[in-house]
């Protein structure tokens, strides 16, 4: 499954978050494949798109950073997946 992971933090944790990121690289644990990650300029927030088949590794990754960052994690769909869902709900007009 695909997930959109958003994070944000208050300015008072900027140095601690920076230091941890520089030390660890912020890599996800085994079981989570990060497809891309983007960081907001001038802020401590960003977004990542990840893929995993089990939720536990994703939850562990969020927990690992939970003392510094607030997270929003939501399931995501590709255009192709959404197109199938939308097409299934369209009634044919005679």
Phi, psi and omega in degrees: 000150176264146178223143171259122181247120177247142177224156175207159179210160176277154182304331183294345178255007184305313183293318179295318179295317179299313182298318180293320179297315180295327180284319188255339186079355179065022183293143177287160178286169175303137181103350177238123177256115179276120181273335178181154178215136181228141183245137177287140178282135177072019181209174175248064174214162182185189184214145175225150172247124185232159177231134175202155179261342178238143182281335185302313179298323178294317178297323179294321179297315178297318180297323180301328182254000187297341178283345182242331187234150171260139186239152168230124181236126179223146176297151181227160178230150173281168175303318181298315179297315179296321179301319178295319179296314181294319180294327180291336182265001181269122178278141178280139179259127180291000000 
